[in-house]
Amino acid sequence: MKSSQIVAGLDIGSSKVAFAVGKISEGLIEILSLNATPNAGLRKGIIIDIEDTMSAISSALEVAERKAGAPIDKVIAGVGGAHIITALSKGIIAVSRPNGEITDQDIERVVDAAAAIALPPNQEILHVIPEQFIVDGQESVKDPTGMNGIRLEAEVMIIGGSSNALKNLERSITQVGIKPETLVFNGLASTRTLLTKKQKEAGVLLLDIGASTTTLTIWEEGELLYGNILPIGSTHVTNDIAIGLKTSLEVAEKIKIKFGDCNPENAAEGIVGLKNFDPRETNKIEKKLIAEITEARMKEIFEKARIELKRIQKDSRLPAGVVLTGGGSQIKGCIEMAKEELSLPAQKGLPILGVSGAIDNLNNPSFSVSIGLLLEGLDETFRTRKESGFNFAVPKDLSGFLGKVKDFFRQLLP
């Protein structure tokens, strides 16, 4: 099989590196590989050891290429971590044509104008996502192309990240011989995998509980309303268990997976012998204690998520509720706790697409980001203007884009 026929999504997380490889076959998506390799090179989504990260990517790449039956030389790569920032911005321009008809060029100019904001030092723009257009005061316009007006405004969501963190991510990928074609915010990628159009219209929170961070994306009326990264995840549960039970992190992780429970009242009675996980261990622990430790940290995650909802006045006001994904969402009782702590309907995130091929891990929430990245690569509209008339992902080569931003500022000078 030719490498040009396949697309690969690469999710480099704090606990694992995941590949999703696929292609379009007879009009349908065929998954060729879903595989993951442990990774110890990141902390809170930021690379702290490039060598470890490269080793994990290389190992995962080898498996992905073997399963796909073809070499992989480029990927759509995900970006997450505590360095991600979001900001709202607004741009205004005069419509260029004398007859007032709004063109694609006008839309591009007004979005560029909205993107000309002062980011914190050492931050780069990843995405510029229009929330709405306003034509001569008429709000909530989705696509103003072909409309008539004098003044065109755009309200956009800016998603950015640390320049150094992004460069280290790119370097770790290129050093193993593959090219990061596009960088995509993880929250947008998992949305592609898990959320329906109906949910995004009604109002929904996608909560991705990863290893060391939790990603929130809130959607309403079909648009991204808010996004944020919380520096807390399921690894904190592991750490708490290790401290509480006075055991190693390796044993604590195994105990979390097998006996972790968000509701101590429902936890099975009995004693756990730690020697079942490590022959050197001698302690015996009540299962209820494990659940109590798990409950405390998971409750903190949901409390922080609720604070974010209150910040944008959406506390208990999202009809489609919360959709849970990420490895942390697999802890027993997580859905019930989400309902109670967030006062919202809650459900486990499942892929909304129909696919064929290697689908054994399709419903595993640990692959929701990599699958979404694969979908971005397969979707021609992500890299062209076929559907929307504007590419909302900032290209890897930012020189042209930043040039337009500088031109906009020059227009403001006397």
Secondary structure in CASP SS format (residue, H / E / C, confidence):
PFRMAT SS
TARGET T0000
AUTHOR 0000-0000-0000
METHOD secondary structure of the structure
MODEL  1
M C 1.00
K C 1.00
S H 1.00
S H 1.00
Q H 1.00
I C 1.00
V E 1.00
A E 1.00
G E 1.00
L E 1.00
D E 1.00
I E 1.00
G C 1.00
S C 1.00
S C 1.00
K E 1.00
V E 1.00
A E 1.00
F E 1.00
A E 1.00
V E 1.00
G E 1.00
K E 1.00
I E 1.00
S E 1.00
E C 1.00
G C 1.00
L E 1.00
I E 1.00
E E 1.00
I E 1.00
L E 1.00
S E 1.00
L E 1.00
N E 1.00
A E 1.00
T E 1.00
P E 1.00
N C 1.00
A C 1.00
G C 1.00
L E 1.00
R E 1.00
K C 1.00
G C 1.00
I E 1.00
I E 1.00
I C 1.00
D C 1.00
I H 1.00
E H 1.00
D H 1.00
T H 1.00
M H 1.00
S H 1.00
A H 1.00
I H 1.00
S H 1.00
S H 1.00
A H 1.00
L H 1.00
E H 1.00
V H 1.00
A H 1.00
E H 1.00
R H 1.00
K H 1.00
A H 1.00
G C 1.00
A C 1.00
P C 1.00
I C 1.00
D C 1.00
K E 1.00
V E 1.00
I E 1.00
A E 1.00
G E 1.00
V E 1.00
G C 1.00
G C 1.00
A C 1.00
H C 1.00
I C 1.00
I E 1.00
T E 1.00
A E 1.00
L E 1.00
S E 1.00
K E 1.00
G E 1.00
I E 1.00
I E 1.00
A E 1.00
V C 1.00
S C 1.00
R C 1.00
P C 1.00
N C 1.00
G C 1.00
E E 1.00
I C 1.00
T C 1.00
D H 1.00
Q H 1.00
D H 1.00
I H 1.00
E H 1.00
R H 1.00
V H 1.00
V H 1.00
D H 1.00
A H 1.00
A H 1.00
A H 1.00
A C 1.00
I C 1.00
A C 1.00
L C 1.00
P C 1.00
P C 1.00
N C 1.00
Q E 1.00
E E 1.00
I E 1.00
L E 1.00
H E 1.00
V E 1.00
I E 1.00
P E 1.00
E E 1.00
Q E 1.00
F E 1.00
I E 1.00
V E 1.00
D C 1.00
G C 1.00
Q E 1.00
E E 1.00
S E 1.00
V E 1.00
K C 1.00
D C 1.00
P C 1.00
T C 1.00
G C 1.00
M C 1.00
N E 1.00
G C 1.00
I C 1.00
R E 1.00
L E 1.00
E E 1.00
A E 1.00
E E 1.00
V E 1.00
M E 1.00
I E 1.00
I E 1.00
G E 1.00
G E 1.00
S E 1.00
S H 1.00
N H 1.00
A H 1.00
L H 1.00
K H 1.00
N H 1.00
L H 1.00
E H 1.00
R H 1.00
S H 1.00
I H 1.00
T H 1.00
Q C 1.00
V C 1.00
G C 1.00
I C 1.00
K E 1.00
P E 1.00
E E 1.00
T E 1.00
L E 1.00
V E 1.00
F E 1.00
N H 1.00
G H 1.00
L H 1.00
A H 1.00
S H 1.00
T H 1.00
R H 1.00
T H 1.00
L H 1.00
L C 1.00
T C 1.00
K H 1.00
K H 1.00
Q H 1.00
K H 1.00
E H 1.00
A H 1.00
G C 1.00
V E 1.00
L E 1.00
L E 1.00
L E 1.00
D E 1.00
I E 1.00
G C 1.00
A C 1.00
S C 1.00
T C 1.00
T E 1.00
T E 1.00
L E 1.00
T E 1.00
I E 1.00
W E 1.00
E E 1.00
E C 1.00
G C 1.00
E E 1.00
L E 1.00
L E 1.00
Y E 1.00
G E 1.00
N E 1.00
I E 1.00
L E 1.00
P C 1.00
I C 1.00
G C 1.00
S H 1.00
T H 1.00
H H 1.00
V H 1.00
T H 1.00
N H 1.00
D H 1.00
I H 1.00
A H 1.00
I H 1.00
G H 1.00
L H 1.00
K C 1.00
T C 1.00
S C 1.00
L H 1.00
E H 1.00
V H 1.00
A H 1.00
E H 1.00
K H 1.00
I H 1.00
K H 1.00
I H 1.00
K H 1.00
F H 1.00
G C 1.00
D E 1.00
C C 1.00
N C 1.00
P H 1.00
E H 1.00
N H 1.00
A C 1.00
A C 1.00
E C 1.00
G C 1.00
I E 1.00
V E 1.00
G E 1.00
L H 1.00
K H 1.00
N H 1.00
F C 1.00
D C 1.00
P C 1.00
R C 1.00
E C 1.00
T C 1.00
N C 1.00
K E 1.00
I E 1.00
E E 1.00
K H 1.00
K H 1.00
L H 1.00
I H 1.00
A H 1.00
E H 1.00
I H 1.00
T H 1.00
E H 1.00
A H 1.00
R H 1.00
M H 1.00
K H 1.00
E H 1.00
I H 1.00
F H 1.00
E H 1.00
K H 1.00
A H 1.00
R H 1.00
I H 1.00
E H 1.00
L H 1.00
K H 1.00
R H 1.00
I C 1.00
Q C 1.00
K C 1.00
D C 1.00
S C 1.00
R C 1.00
L C 1.00
P C 1.00
A C 1.00
G C 1.00
V E 1.00
V E 1.00
L E 1.00
T E 1.00
G C 1.00
G H 1.00
G H 1.00
S H 1.00
Q H 1.00
I C 1.00
K E 1.00
G C 1.00
C H 1.00
I H 1.00
E H 1.00
M H 1.00
A H 1.00
K H 1.00
E H 1.00
E H 1.00
L H 1.00
S C 1.00
L C 1.00
P C 1.00
A E 1.00
Q E 1.00
K E 1.00
G C 1.00
L C 1.00
P C 1.00
I C 1.00
L C 1.00
G C 1.00
V E 1.00
S E 1.00
G E 1.00
A C 1.00
I C 1.00
D C 1.00
N C 1.00
L C 1.00
N C 1.00
N C 1.00
P H 1.00
S H 1.00
F H 1.00
S H 1.00
V H 1.00
S H 1.00
I H 1.00
G H 1.00
L H 1.00
L H 1.00
L H 1.00
E H 1.00
G H 1.00
L H 1.00
D C 1.00
E H 1.00
T H 1.00
F H 1.00
R H 1.00
T C 1.00
R C 1.00
K C 1.00
E C 1.00
S C 1.00
G C 1.00
F C 1.00
N C 1.00
F C 1.00
A E 1.00
V C 1.00
P C 1.00
K C 1.00
D C 1.00
L C 1.00
S H 1.00
G H 1.00
F H 1.00
L H 1.00
G H 1.00
K H 1.00
V H 1.00
K H 1.00
D H 1.00
F H 1.00
F H 1.00
R H 1.00
Q H 1.00
L H 1.00
L C 1.00
P C 1.00
END
